Amino acid sequence: MCFVQDRGPEEPWILRPRSGALQNDDTPGDGGPDEAAVFIAETVAALAKLARRHKLGVLVRLLEMTQMEAEERVRLRGKRKLS
């Protein structure tokens, strides 16, 4: 799990890991593609829930598709790292 943190004018917004977040060897503080995919999946899930509550069917479907794509990327990257 990740959250966005304001680092000031030189590094405006970056992803910071919470416990259990995926780590990789990219630039420190950048989060990298794995962490970005986890963040996107979590955020989009919350947005889909909100859209569902307000009966915004097309948005629900688009957000669910986005969530599935992000989760699939995380799953595939995890498998590749285990090999």
C-alpha positions as CSV (number, residue, x, y, z in Angstrom):
1,M,0.0,0.0,0.0
2,C,1.3,3.5,-0.9
3,F,0.4,7.1,-0.3
4,V,1.3,10.3,-2.0
5,Q,3.5,12.7,0.0
6,D,4.3,16.4,-0.8
7,R,8.1,16.7,-0.6
8,G,8.4,20.4,-1.4
9,P,9.1,22.4,-4.6
10,E,12.2,20.3,-5.7
11,E,10.3,17.0,-5.5
12,P,6.6,17.9,-5.6
13,W,4.7,14.5,-5.4
14,I,6.2,11.1,-4.9
15,L,4.8,7.7,-3.9
16,R,6.0,6.5,-0.5
17,P,5.5,2.8,0.5
18,R,3.4,1.6,3.4
19,S,4.0,-1.7,5.0
20,G,3.6,-4.6,2.5
21,A,4.2,-2.4,-0.6
22,L,6.3,-3.8,-3.5
23,Q,9.9,-2.6,-3.7
24,N,12.2,-2.4,-6.6
25,D,15.6,-1.0,-7.6
26,D,14.5,2.2,-9.3
27,T,15.4,5.7,-8.2
28,P,14.9,6.1,-4.4
29,G,11.7,7.9,-3.6
30,D,10.4,7.3,-7.2
31,G,8.4,4.2,-6.3
32,G,9.0,2.7,-9.7
33,P,6.4,0.9,-11.9
34,D,5.6,-1.9,-9.4
35,E,4.7,0.6,-6.7
36,A,2.8,2.8,-9.1
37,A,0.7,-0.2,-10.3
38,V,-0.2,-1.0,-6.7
39,F,-1.1,2.6,-5.9
40,I,-3.2,2.8,-9.1
41,A,-5.1,-0.4,-8.3
42,E,-5.9,0.7,-4.7
43,T,-6.9,4.2,-5.8
44,V,-9.1,3.0,-8.7
45,A,-10.8,0.5,-6.4
46,A,-11.9,3.3,-4.1
47,L,-13.1,5.4,-7.1
48,A,-15.0,2.4,-8.5
49,K,-16.7,2.0,-5.1
50,L,-17.7,5.6,-5.1
51,A,-19.0,5.4,-8.7
52,R,-21.0,2.3,-7.9
53,R,-22.6,4.0,-4.9
54,H,-23.8,6.8,-7.2
55,K,-24.9,4.4,-9.9
56,L,-22.4,5.7,-12.5
57,G,-22.3,2.5,-14.6
58,V,-19.9,3.4,-17.4
59,L,-17.4,4.9,-14.9
60,V,-17.7,1.8,-12.7
61,R,-16.9,-0.5,-15.7
62,L,-13.9,1.7,-16.8
63,L,-12.5,1.9,-13.3
64,E,-12.9,-1.8,-12.8
65,M,-11.0,-2.5,-16.1
66,T,-8.3,-0.1,-15.0
67,Q,-8.0,-1.9,-11.6
68,M,-7.8,-5.3,-13.4
69,E,-5.0,-4.1,-15.6
70,A,-3.0,-2.7,-12.7
71,E,-3.5,-5.8,-10.6
72,E,-2.5,-8.0,-13.6
73,R,0.7,-6.0,-14.0
74,V,1.6,-6.4,-10.3
75,R,0.8,-10.2,-10.6
76,L,2.9,-10.7,-13.7
77,R,5.9,-8.6,-12.3
78,G,5.7,-10.7,-9.1
79,K,5.9,-14.0,-11.0
80,R,8.8,-12.7,-13.1
81,K,10.8,-11.8,-10.0
82,L,10.2,-15.2,-8.5
83,S,11.6,-17.0,-11.6
